[in-house]
Structures are given as structure tokens and as C-alpha cells.
């Protein structure tokens, strides 16, 4: 009999939440191995699903608010409320990539003001600690929009106020924090980062993530130079050098901007969620773990949830298998990540829209396939009282 199986996926963006993916995989495993215990632990890494994972882990609740989307239009977004005065804000819900149509994606035109409005809403609700998950952004504004929404004044060389979009980065002459919401001084702001990228440079926010947000090669150069310029302007504010700070490039530099302008603490987002979800305890006594998300690539290794799950499994001595919408790294990297194997869930040639629609079915099917392998490996490892299969035994037996 197969021992307990932990099912700990991140969201499959555009298709399934982490909880939905966990249910689908677990259903497939139980179909292949009736009676097996499955332990569902939906995870995230600071991006999409972080609020849901933290609220679920702490039996919290949510409140909805109307805030600005990346282009300033009104959009509904939640604030999570946890016991003990902690609130959770997810940048993607207000300033995320999924909020825009493909032809609207342009990080020089977008900003994070809506995320700042969610932080202000959390303050209104009495939060004394605010966790901001910053993955999945549509923006590269260095957190200017967040700071402006919270009362900072950002001006150009003529003293005129700036809106705080990515296109404003190079025009920033001064940032005045005197008008910041005074409640921030008594509030701990923790930024849960989904990547370890620096603010600027070859591995920085603009060069690595700008193209997928719609930035042209020329725009990438302007944004990277703008982030470097912003760092020089805001470093003296609190003595935090955003350009040298690990994880500062998360969410188009919003992480670095919040550290330098709000005094926020930048932390590993996956670590925050996995600890809150109690993954280490759920792995105790488990035979296997299954994780996954929409795409396995080099970015997964740089702070994404499946890599963190695989690391936790390695520590616990539990084999870990990954299921992904796409697998885009070589087998050697998969093993170095700590996965015993990684499988793409797509079962036939389809369009992206068809893939997203079929994700739940495909995950259940792959869960059944993995369950079959686990059952087979469990059976092959049992002690036998007779001769090995294929051996007829002693003559005359």
C-alpha cells in the first residue's frame, strides 16, 4: 500500500487556483490508488494565490475593495485579514498582468497605485502587520505608484507631480515622504517576493521580466536606466540602497521601492507561505509529494513555490514529483532542483485557450498516472517470500 501523499501545487495561472489544482491531482491519485491518504497543501510564492493560501492556513477572512488597476481603472480586489492583526495584500489582484488585455500591456504606461490603495485599506482595517505578495505584476514602476497612493509626493525637475508609472522613472527628481500615512510608522510591512532578482542590471527587473510585460527592447533599456536612477534618488531617504538589495527587483522593482521608501522588509515569499501552511509537518510520515505550477523553467529555480516545496521534501527525505503545464528545463536541472521527475500535463496538441480549459482534467489524469507509478514502486519494493518474478524456483518445487 502506498503511504500518505502530500499534494502541494502552486496556482496554474489562468486555469486553476492552487487549491483547485491540489484537488484535481489528489482525485487522480485516489482513482489510481483507492484508499490512499492524500494531504492537500496549496502553496504560493508571493504571487497569485498567496492571499488565498495565507487566509486558508490561518482560518482568516477577506474584505473586498475598489482600487485602481495598472492603468488607473476601477477594479475589485481583496484584503485578507488574519488573526492577530495581520493583513494580506496581493499585488497581482490590483496591479497584475492578468488585469490587462494583451494590447494593453506596456510597463511604461502602468503603475502600482492600486496596490498602495489596498495597503491603505488594510491600515483602515486596523492592521498592525501587512504582508504584501508581489508576484505577477504588470508593472515596472519601482513602487512609485504604491508610495504615491500612501501619501508620498514624487516630482520632476520642475517640481510638477508625477503619476508614478514606469515611464516616469527617469523623470523623478525628488521623493518627499513627509505626507506618508502616519500609521505606517507603527506597522510592519513584509514584502513576500517570488524572485531573487536585483533591481536593475543584466539580471534586473526590466531586463528579465520587462519583455513578458510588453516592453520592447528599447523600452527595456529605458526602464532599466530608470530603475537605476530611481535607486539613486531614494537611497538617501532611509539609507536603504535598493540597487544593492537582494529581491529588490520583484514586481518590477516594487519590492525595492517599498524597502527604500516605506521601510519594508523583503522576504522569501514561498518560505512565508510554506511555513504558514505547515508543509514540514504535513510531510512527516509521507511517502511522496506532488507539486507543480503552470510552467517549469529557470525562473522556477529562483524562488518559485515548486522549488521551495522540492527543497522542503529533500530536507524531510520525501521524494517529490512535479506536474507542470510546460516543462522548459533540462533533466539535469530538474534533478538539481530536487525533483525525482517532472511531467508536462498536456495530453494532446491544443491551443493555449484549450489547454487552460482542460487543465483540471489533465491534472487529474496525470495524478492518476503518478499514483499508478507510486503504487507500482511500492509493490516492487515489498519483501517477497517466494522467488523473484520470472524465476521458476528450484526444480520440482
C-alpha positions as a Markdown table, in Angstrom:
| # | Residue | x | y | z |
|---|---|---|---|---|
| 1 | Unk | 0.0 | 0.0 | 0.0 |
| 2 | Unk | 1.3 | 3.5 | -0.9 |
| 3 | Unk | 1.9 | 5.7 | 2.2 |
| 4 | Unk | 0.4 | 9.2 | 2.5 |
| 5 | Unk | 0.9 | 11.5 | -0.5 |
| 6 | Unk | 1.3 | 15.3 | 0.0 |
| 7 | Unk | -0.2 | 17.3 | -2.8 |
| 8 | Unk | 1.3 | 20.8 | -2.8 |
| 9 | Unk | 0.9 | 22.7 | -6.1 |
| 10 | Unk | 1.0 | 26.4 | -6.8 |
| 11 | Unk | -1.6 | 28.0 | -9.0 |
| 12 | Unk | -1.8 | 27.1 | -12.7 |
| 13 | Unk | -2.2 | 30.7 | -13.9 |
| 14 | Unk | -5.3 | 31.4 | -16.0 |
| 15 | Unk | -6.6 | 27.9 | -15.3 |
| 16 | Unk | -6.8 | 26.7 | -11.7 |
| 17 | Unk | -6.1 | 28.0 | -8.2 |
| 18 | Unk | -3.6 | 26.2 | -6.1 |
| 19 | Unk | -6.5 | 24.6 | -4.2 |
| 20 | Unk | -8.2 | 23.6 | -7.4 |
| 21 | Unk | -5.0 | 22.1 | -8.7 |
| 22 | Unk | -4.5 | 20.2 | -5.5 |
| 23 | Unk | -8.0 | 18.7 | -5.6 |
| 24 | Unk | -7.6 | 17.6 | -9.2 |
| 25 | Unk | -4.3 | 15.9 | -8.6 |
| 26 | Unk | -5.5 | 14.2 | -5.4 |
| 27 | Unk | -8.6 | 12.9 | -7.2 |
| 28 | Unk | -6.4 | 11.3 | -9.9 |
| 29 | Unk | -4.1 | 9.8 | -7.3 |
| 30 | Unk | -7.0 | 8.3 | -5.4 |
| 31 | Unk | -8.5 | 7.0 | -8.6 |
| 32 | Unk | -5.3 | 5.0 | -9.3 |
| 33 | Unk | -4.7 | 4.1 | -5.6 |
| 34 | Unk | -8.0 | 3.7 | -3.8 |
| 35 | Unk | -7.8 | 4.3 | -0.1 |
| 36 | Unk | -4.5 | 6.2 | -0.2 |
| 37 | Unk | -4.3 | 9.2 | 2.1 |
| 38 | Unk | -3.8 | 12.5 | 0.3 |
| 39 | Unk | -2.8 | 15.6 | 2.2 |
| 40 | Unk | -3.6 | 18.8 | 0.3 |
| 41 | Unk | -1.3 | 21.8 | 0.9 |
| 42 | Unk | -2.0 | 24.5 | -1.7 |
| 43 | Unk | 1.0 | 26.8 | -1.9 |
| 44 | Unk | 2.2 | 30.1 | -3.4 |
| 45 | Unk | 5.4 | 32.2 | -3.5 |
| 46 | Unk | 4.3 | 35.8 | -3.2 |
| 47 | Unk | 2.4 | 35.8 | -6.5 |
| 48 | Unk | -1.1 | 34.7 | -7.4 |
| 49 | Unk | -2.6 | 32.5 | -4.7 |
| 50 | Unk | -0.6 | 34.0 | -1.8 |
| 51 | Unk | -3.6 | 35.7 | -0.2 |
| 52 | Unk | -5.8 | 32.6 | -0.5 |
| 53 | Unk | -3.1 | 30.3 | 0.9 |
| 54 | Unk | -2.4 | 32.5 | 3.9 |
| 55 | Unk | -6.0 | 33.1 | 4.7 |
| 56 | Unk | -6.8 | 29.4 | 4.4 |
| 57 | Unk | -3.9 | 28.4 | 6.6 |
| 58 | Unk | -4.9 | 30.8 | 9.4 |
| 59 | Unk | -8.7 | 30.5 | 9.0 |
| 60 | Unk | -8.9 | 34.2 | 8.2 |
| 61 | Unk | -11.4 | 36.1 | 6.1 |
| 62 | Unk | -11.4 | 38.6 | 3.2 |
| 63 | Unk | -12.8 | 42.1 | 2.6 |
| 64 | Unk | -13.3 | 43.5 | -0.9 |
| 65 | Unk | -12.4 | 47.0 | -2.1 |
| 66 | Unk | -12.4 | 49.0 | -5.3 |
| 67 | Unk | -9.0 | 50.2 | -6.3 |
| 68 | Unk | -7.0 | 51.2 | -9.4 |
| 69 | Unk | -5.9 | 48.6 | -11.9 |
| 70 | Unk | -2.5 | 49.1 | -13.6 |
| 71 | Unk | -3.9 | 51.7 | -16.0 |
| 72 | Unk | -5.9 | 53.5 | -13.2 |
| 73 | Unk | -9.3 | 52.0 | -13.9 |
| 74 | Unk | -11.5 | 50.8 | -11.0 |
| 75 | Unk | -11.2 | 47.1 | -10.2 |
| 76 | Unk | -12.4 | 45.0 | -7.3 |
| 77 | Unk | -9.6 | 43.4 | -5.1 |
| 78 | Unk | -9.5 | 41.8 | -1.7 |
| 79 | Unk | -7.6 | 42.3 | 1.5 |
| 80 | Unk | -7.0 | 39.2 | 3.6 |
| 81 | Unk | -7.5 | 39.5 | 7.4 |
| 82 | Unk | -5.7 | 37.0 | 9.7 |
| 83 | Unk | -5.9 | 36.6 | 13.5 |
| 84 | Unk | -3.6 | 38.8 | 15.5 |
| 85 | Unk | -3.8 | 42.0 | 13.4 |
| 86 | Unk | -2.1 | 40.8 | 10.2 |
| 87 | Unk | -3.5 | 41.7 | 6.8 |
| 88 | Unk | -2.5 | 40.2 | 3.4 |
| 89 | Unk | -2.4 | 42.2 | 0.2 |
| 90 | Unk | -1.7 | 40.6 | -3.2 |
| 91 | Unk | -0.2 | 43.0 | -5.8 |
| 92 | Unk | -1.5 | 40.8 | -8.7 |
| 93 | Unk | -5.1 | 41.4 | -7.6 |
| 94 | Unk | -4.8 | 45.1 | -8.3 |
| 95 | Unk | -1.7 | 45.7 | -10.4 |
| 96 | Unk | -1.3 | 42.3 | -12.0 |
| 97 | Unk | -0.5 | 41.1 | -15.5 |
| 98 | Unk | -3.9 | 39.3 | -15.8 |
| 99 | Unk | -5.7 | 42.6 | -15.3 |
| 100 | Unk | -4.8 | 43.8 | -18.8 |
| 101 | Unk | -5.7 | 42.7 | -22.3 |
| 102 | Unk | -2.7 | 41.7 | -24.4 |
| 103 | Unk | -2.7 | 45.0 | -26.3 |
| 104 | Unk | -2.7 | 47.0 | -23.1 |
| 105 | Unk | 0.5 | 45.5 | -21.7 |
| 106 | Unk | 3.1 | 48.2 | -21.6 |
| 107 | Unk | 5.2 | 48.7 | -18.3 |
| 108 | Unk | 6.0 | 52.3 | -19.3 |
| 109 | Unk | 2.3 | 53.1 | -19.0 |
| 110 | Unk | 1.3 | 51.0 | -16.0 |
| 111 | Unk | 1.7 | 51.6 | -12.2 |
| 112 | Unk | 1.1 | 50.1 | -8.8 |
| 113 | Unk | -1.2 | 52.8 | -7.3 |
| 114 | Unk | -4.0 | 50.2 | -6.8 |
| 115 | Unk | -1.7 | 48.1 | -4.6 |
| 116 | Unk | -0.9 | 51.1 | -2.5 |
| 117 | Unk | -4.7 | 51.7 | -2.1 |
| 118 | Unk | -5.0 | 48.1 | -0.9 |
| 119 | Unk | -2.3 | 48.7 | 1.7 |
| 120 | Unk | -4.2 | 51.9 | 2.8 |
| 121 | Unk | -7.4 | 49.8 | 3.1 |
| 122 | Unk | -5.5 | 47.3 | 5.3 |
| 123 | Unk | -4.5 | 50.2 | 7.5 |
| 124 | Unk | -8.1 | 51.3 | 7.7 |
| 125 | Unk | -9.0 | 47.8 | 8.9 |
| 126 | Unk | -6.6 | 48.2 | 11.8 |
| 127 | Unk | -3.7 | 46.0 | 10.5 |
| 128 | Unk | -0.5 | 46.2 | 12.5 |
| 129 | Unk | 1.4 | 43.9 | 10.2 |
| 130 | Unk | 0.8 | 43.8 | 6.4 |
| 131 | Unk | 2.2 | 41.0 | 4.2 |
| 132 | Unk | 2.3 | 42.2 | 0.5 |
| 133 | Unk | 2.7 | 39.4 | -2.0 |
| 134 | Unk | 4.3 | 40.9 | -5.1 |
| 135 | Unk | 4.4 | 38.3 | -7.9 |
| 136 | Unk | 2.5 | 38.5 | -11.2 |
| 137 | Unk | 2.9 | 42.3 | -11.7 |
| 138 | Unk | 2.1 | 44.1 | -15.0 |
| 139 | Unk | 4.3 | 47.0 | -13.8 |
| 140 | Unk | 7.9 | 48.2 | -13.7 |
| 141 | Unk | 7.5 | 51.4 | -11.7 |
| 142 | Unk | 9.9 | 50.7 | -8.8 |
| 143 | Unk | 6.9 | 51.0 | -6.4 |
| 144 | Unk | 6.3 | 54.7 | -7.2 |
| 145 | Unk | 2.6 | 54.1 | -7.5 |
| 146 | Unk | 2.4 | 52.4 | -4.1 |
| 147 | Unk | 4.3 | 55.2 | -2.4 |
| 148 | Unk | 2.1 | 57.9 | -4.1 |
| 149 | Unk | -1.1 | 56.2 | -3.0 |
| 150 | Unk | 0.2 | 56.2 | 0.6 |
| 151 | Unk | 0.9 | 59.9 | 0.6 |
| 152 | Unk | 4.4 | 60.3 | -0.9 |
| 153 | Unk | 5.0 | 63.2 | -3.3 |
| 154 | Unk | 7.0 | 62.4 | -6.4 |
| 155 | Unk | 8.0 | 65.3 | -8.6 |
| 156 | Unk | 10.1 | 66.0 | -11.7 |
| 157 | Unk | 12.8 | 68.6 | -12.1 |
| 158 | Unk | 10.3 | 71.4 | -12.5 |
| 159 | Unk | 8.5 | 70.4 | -9.2 |
| 160 | Unk | 5.5 | 69.0 | -11.0 |
| 161 | Unk | 3.9 | 65.9 | -9.6 |
| 162 | Unk | 4.4 | 62.6 | -11.4 |
| 163 | Unk | 1.8 | 59.8 | -11.8 |
| 164 | Unk | 4.3 | 57.1 | -10.9 |
| 165 | Unk | 4.3 | 54.9 | -14.0 |
| 166 | Unk | 7.3 | 53.1 | -15.4 |
| 167 | Unk | 7.7 | 55.9 | -17.9 |
| 168 | Unk | 8.2 | 58.3 | -15.1 |
| 169 | Unk | 11.2 | 56.6 | -13.5 |
| 170 | Unk | 13.8 | 58.6 | -15.3 |
| 171 | Unk | 12.0 | 61.9 | -14.7 |
| 172 | Unk | 12.0 | 61.6 | -10.9 |
| 173 | Unk | 13.9 | 64.4 | -9.3 |
| 174 | Unk | 12.6 | 64.2 | -5.7 |
| 175 | Unk | 10.6 | 61.9 | -3.5 |
| 176 | Unk | 9.1 | 63.6 | -0.4 |
| 177 | Unk | 7.9 | 61.2 | 2.3 |
| 178 | Unk | 6.6 | 63.8 | 4.7 |
| 179 | Unk | 3.0 | 63.1 | 3.7 |
| 180 | Unk | 3.2 | 59.3 | 4.1 |
| 181 | Unk | 0.3 | 57.8 | 6.0 |
| 182 | Unk | 1.5 | 58.1 | 9.6 |
| 183 | Unk | 0.0 | 54.7 | 10.5 |
| 184 | Unk | 2.9 | 53.1 | 8.5 |
| 185 | Unk | 5.3 | 54.2 | 11.2 |
| 186 | Unk | 3.7 | 51.7 | 13.6 |
| 187 | Unk | 3.0 | 49.0 | 11.1 |
| 188 | Unk | 5.4 | 46.2 | 9.9 |
| 189 | Unk | 5.3 | 45.8 | 6.1 |
| 190 | Unk | 6.6 | 42.5 | 4.9 |
| 191 | Unk | 7.1 | 42.0 | 1.2 |
| 192 | Unk | 6.8 | 38.4 | 0.1 |
| 193 | Unk | 8.9 | 38.1 | -3.0 |
| 194 | Unk | 8.6 | 35.4 | -5.7 |
| 195 | Unk | 12.0 | 36.0 | -7.2 |
| 196 | Unk | 15.5 | 36.9 | -6.0 |
| 197 | Unk | 16.3 | 39.4 | -8.9 |
| 198 | Unk | 18.1 | 42.6 | -8.2 |
| 199 | Unk | 16.5 | 46.0 | -9.0 |
| 200 | Unk | 18.5 | 46.7 | -12.2 |
| 201 | Unk | 21.3 | 45.5 | -14.4 |
| 202 | Unk | 21.6 | 42.3 | -16.5 |
| 203 | Unk | 19.5 | 40.2 | -14.1 |
| 204 | Unk | 17.3 | 43.0 | -13.0 |
| 205 | Unk | 13.6 | 43.6 | -13.1 |
| 206 | Unk | 13.4 | 45.3 | -16.5 |
| 207 | Unk | 15.8 | 43.1 | -18.5 |
| 208 | Unk | 14.5 | 39.7 | -17.2 |
| 209 | Unk | 10.8 | 40.4 | -16.8 |
| 210 | Unk | 10.1 | 43.5 | -18.9 |
| 211 | Unk | 9.6 | 41.7 | -22.2 |
| 212 | Unk | 6.9 | 39.4 | -20.9 |
| 213 | Unk | 5.1 | 42.5 | -19.6 |
| 214 | Unk | 5.0 | 44.0 | -23.1 |
| 215 | Unk | 8.2 | 46.1 | -23.1 |
| 216 | Unk | 10.1 | 46.5 | -26.4 |
| 217 | Unk | 13.9 | 46.2 | -26.4 |
| 218 | Unk | 14.2 | 50.0 | -26.4 |
| 219 | Unk | 11.7 | 50.2 | -23.5 |
| 220 | Unk | 13.6 | 47.6 | -21.5 |
| 221 | Unk | 16.7 | 49.8 | -21.8 |
| 222 | Unk | 14.8 | 52.9 | -20.7 |
| 223 | Unk | 13.2 | 51.1 | -17.8 |
| 224 | Unk | 16.5 | 49.6 | -16.6 |
| 225 | Unk | 18.1 | 53.0 | -16.6 |
| 226 | Unk | 15.1 | 54.5 | -14.9 |
| 227 | Unk | 15.2 | 52.0 | -12.1 |
| 228 | Unk | 18.9 | 52.7 | -11.6 |
| 229 | Unk | 18.1 | 56.4 | -11.5 |
| 230 | Unk | 15.3 | 55.9 | -9.0 |
| 231 | Unk | 17.6 | 54.0 | -6.7 |
| 232 | Unk | 20.0 | 56.9 | -6.6 |
| 233 | Unk | 17.1 | 59.2 | -5.7 |
| 234 | Unk | 15.5 | 57.1 | -3.0 |
| 235 | Unk | 18.6 | 55.6 | -1.3 |
| 236 | Unk | 19.2 | 58.6 | 1.0 |
| 237 | Unk | 15.5 | 58.6 | 2.2 |
| 238 | Unk | 16.1 | 55.7 | 4.7 |
| 239 | Unk | 19.6 | 54.7 | 4.0 |
| 240 | Unk | 18.4 | 51.6 | 2.0 |
| 241 | Unk | 20.3 | 51.1 | -1.3 |
| 242 | Unk | 17.7 | 49.5 | -3.4 |
| 243 | Unk | 20.1 | 48.8 | -6.2 |
| 244 | Unk | 22.2 | 46.5 | -3.9 |
| 245 | Unk | 19.3 | 44.8 | -2.1 |
| 246 | Unk | 18.5 | 41.2 | -2.8 |
| 247 | Unk | 15.0 | 40.6 | -4.1 |
| 248 | Unk | 14.6 | 44.3 | -4.9 |
| 249 | Unk | 13.6 | 43.5 | -8.5 |
| 250 | Unk | 10.5 | 41.6 | -7.6 |
| 251 | Unk | 7.3 | 43.1 | -9.1 |
| 252 | Unk | 9.1 | 45.4 | -11.5 |
| 253 | Unk | 11.2 | 46.9 | -8.6 |
| 254 | Unk | 8.2 | 47.5 | -6.4 |
| 255 | Unk | 9.9 | 45.4 | -3.7 |
| 256 | Unk | 13.0 | 47.6 | -3.7 |
| 257 | Unk | 10.9 | 50.7 | -3.8 |
| 258 | Unk | 8.9 | 49.6 | -0.8 |
| 259 | Unk | 12.1 | 48.8 | 1.1 |
| 260 | Unk | 13.7 | 52.2 | 0.4 |
| 261 | Unk | 10.5 | 54.4 | 0.7 |
| 262 | Unk | 8.3 | 52.5 | 3.2 |
| 263 | Unk | 11.0 | 50.7 | 5.3 |
| 264 | Unk | 9.5 | 47.3 | 4.2 |
| 265 | Unk | 11.2 | 44.0 | 4.9 |
| 266 | Unk | 11.8 | 41.8 | 1.8 |
| 267 | Unk | 11.5 | 38.1 | 2.4 |
| 268 | Unk | 11.2 | 34.8 | 0.5 |
| 269 | Unk | 7.5 | 34.6 | -0.4 |
| 270 | Unk | 7.5 | 30.8 | -0.8 |
| 271 | Unk | 9.0 | 30.4 | 2.6 |
| 272 | Unk | 6.3 | 32.6 | 4.2 |
| 273 | Unk | 3.5 | 30.5 | 2.6 |
| 274 | Unk | 5.1 | 27.1 | 3.3 |
| 275 | Unk | 5.6 | 27.9 | 6.9 |
| 276 | Unk | 2.1 | 29.2 | 7.3 |
| 277 | Unk | 0.7 | 26.2 | 5.6 |
| 278 | Unk | 2.7 | 23.8 | 7.8 |
| 279 | Unk | 4.2 | 21.9 | 4.9 |
| 280 | Unk | 7.0 | 20.5 | 7.1 |
| 281 | Unk | 4.5 | 18.9 | 9.4 |
| 282 | Unk | 2.4 | 17.6 | 6.6 |
| 283 | Unk | 5.5 | 15.9 | 5.1 |
| 284 | Unk | 6.0 | 13.9 | 8.3 |
| 285 | Unk | 5.4 | 10.3 | 7.6 |
| 286 | Unk | 4.6 | 10.9 | 3.9 |
| 287 | Unk | 5.8 | 8.5 | 1.2 |
| 288 | Unk | 5.7 | 11.0 | -1.7 |
| 289 | Unk | 4.9 | 14.6 | -2.5 |
| 290 | Unk | 3.5 | 16.1 | -5.7 |
| 291 | Unk | 4.0 | 19.8 | -6.6 |
| 292 | Unk | 3.7 | 21.8 | -9.7 |
| 293 | Unk | 2.5 | 25.0 | -11.5 |
| 294 | Unk | 1.9 | 26.3 | -15.0 |
| 295 | Unk | 5.4 | 26.3 | -16.2 |
| 296 | Unk | 8.8 | 24.8 | -15.1 |
| 297 | Unk | 11.7 | 27.0 | -16.3 |
| 298 | Unk | 14.8 | 28.7 | -15.0 |
| 299 | Unk | 12.7 | 31.2 | -13.1 |
| 300 | Unk | 11.1 | 28.4 | -11.1 |
| 301 | Unk | 14.6 | 27.7 | -9.6 |
| 302 | Unk | 14.9 | 31.4 | -8.4 |
| 303 | Unk | 12.4 | 31.5 | -5.6 |
| 304 | Unk | 9.2 | 29.9 | -7.0 |
| 305 | Unk | 6.9 | 27.7 | -4.9 |
| 306 | Unk | 7.7 | 24.3 | -6.5 |
| 307 | Unk | 11.4 | 24.8 | -5.9 |
| 308 | Unk | 10.7 | 25.6 | -2.3 |
| 309 | Unk | 8.5 | 22.5 | -2.0 |
| 310 | Unk | 11.2 | 20.3 | -3.5 |
| 311 | Unk | 13.7 | 21.7 | -1.1 |
| 312 | Unk | 11.5 | 21.0 | 1.9 |
| 313 | Unk | 11.0 | 17.5 | 0.6 |
| 314 | Unk | 14.7 | 17.0 | 0.3 |
| 315 | Unk | 15.1 | 18.1 | 4.0 |
| 316 | Unk | 12.3 | 15.7 | 5.0 |
| 317 | Unk | 13.6 | 12.8 | 2.9 |
| 318 | Unk | 10.4 | 12.6 | 0.9 |
| 319 | Unk | 10.6 | 12.0 | -2.9 |
| 320 | Unk | 9.0 | 14.8 | -4.8 |
| 321 | Unk | 7.4 | 14.7 | -8.3 |
| 322 | Unk | 6.4 | 17.8 | -10.3 |
| 323 | Unk | 3.4 | 18.3 | -12.7 |
| 324 | Unk | 3.6 | 21.3 | -14.9 |
| 325 | Unk | 1.7 | 22.9 | -17.8 |
| 326 | Unk | 5.0 | 23.1 | -19.6 |
| 327 | Unk | 8.5 | 21.8 | -18.8 |
| 328 | Unk | 11.2 | 24.0 | -20.3 |
| 329 | Unk | 14.4 | 23.0 | -18.5 |
| 330 | Unk | 16.7 | 20.0 | -19.0 |
| 331 | Unk | 16.6 | 16.8 | -16.9 |
| 332 | Unk | 19.8 | 17.7 | -15.0 |
| 333 | Unk | 18.3 | 21.0 | -13.8 |
| 334 | Unk | 15.2 | 19.1 | -12.7 |
| 335 | Unk | 17.3 | 16.8 | -10.5 |
| 336 | Unk | 19.3 | 19.6 | -9.1 |
| 337 | Unk | 16.1 | 21.3 | -8.2 |
| 338 | Unk | 15.3 | 18.3 | -6.0 |
| 339 | Unk | 12.6 | 16.7 | -8.1 |
| 340 | Unk | 12.6 | 13.0 | -8.7 |
| 341 | Unk | 10.8 | 13.7 | -12.0 |
| 342 | Unk | 8.8 | 16.4 | -13.8 |
| 343 | Unk | 6.0 | 15.8 | -16.2 |
| 344 | Unk | 4.1 | 18.1 | -18.5 |
| 345 | Unk | 0.3 | 17.6 | -18.1 |
| 346 | Unk | -0.7 | 18.4 | -21.7 |
| 347 | Unk | -2.0 | 15.3 | -23.3 |
| 348 | Unk | -2.7 | 16.4 | -26.9 |
| 349 | Unk | -1.9 | 19.2 | -29.3 |
| 350 | Unk | -4.2 | 22.2 | -28.5 |
| 351 | Unk | -4.4 | 25.9 | -28.4 |
| 352 | Unk | -3.5 | 27.8 | -25.2 |
| 353 | Unk | -7.1 | 28.5 | -24.5 |
| 354 | Unk | -8.0 | 24.8 | -24.9 |
| 355 | Unk | -5.0 | 23.9 | -22.6 |
| 356 | Unk | -6.3 | 26.2 | -19.9 |
| 357 | Unk | -9.8 | 24.9 | -20.2 |
| 358 | Unk | -8.6 | 21.3 | -20.0 |
| 359 | Unk | -6.1 | 21.9 | -17.1 |
| 360 | Unk | -8.2 | 20.3 | -14.4 |
| 361 | Unk | -8.9 | 17.2 | -16.4 |
| 362 | Unk | -5.2 | 16.9 | -17.5 |
| 363 | Unk | -4.0 | 17.3 | -13.9 |
| 364 | Unk | -6.4 | 14.6 | -12.7 |
| 365 | Unk | -5.2 | 12.3 | -15.4 |
| 366 | Unk | -1.5 | 13.0 | -14.6 |
| 367 | Unk | -2.4 | 12.5 | -10.9 |
| 368 | Unk | -3.7 | 9.0 | -11.8 |
| 369 | Unk | -0.6 | 8.3 | -13.8 |
| 370 | Unk | 1.7 | 9.3 | -10.9 |
| 371 | Unk | -0.5 | 7.3 | -8.5 |
| 372 | Unk | 0.0 | 4.3 | -10.7 |
| 373 | Unk | 3.7 | 4.7 | -10.6 |
| 374 | Unk | 3.7 | 5.2 | -6.8 |
| 375 | Unk | 1.7 | 2.0 | -6.4 |
| 376 | Unk | 4.0 | 0.1 | -8.7 |
| 377 | Unk | 7.1 | 1.3 | -6.9 |
| 378 | Unk | 5.5 | 0.4 | -3.5 |
| 379 | Unk | 4.7 | -3.1 | -4.7 |
| 380 | Unk | 8.1 | -3.7 | -6.3 |
| 381 | Unk | 9.8 | -2.8 | -3.0 |
| 382 | Unk | 7.9 | -5.2 | -0.8 |
| 383 | Unk | 9.6 | -8.2 | 0.8 |
| 384 | Unk | 8.8 | -11.4 | -1.0 |
| 385 | Unk | 8.5 | -14.9 | 0.5 |
| 386 | Unk | 8.8 | -16.6 | -2.9 |
| 387 | Unk | 11.3 | -16.3 | -5.8 |
| 388 | Unk | 11.6 | -13.1 | -7.8 |
| 389 | Unk | 9.1 | -12.8 | -10.7 |
| 390 | Unk | 10.2 | -14.6 | -13.7 |
| 391 | Unk | 12.2 | -17.2 | -11.7 |
| 392 | Unk | 10.5 | -20.6 | -11.6 |
| 393 | Unk | 12.3 | -21.6 | -8.4 |
| 394 | Unk | 14.1 | -24.9 | -7.7 |
| 395 | Unk | 13.3 | -27.8 | -9.9 |
| 396 | Unk | 10.5 | -29.9 | -8.6 |
| 397 | Unk | 9.2 | -27.2 | -6.3 |
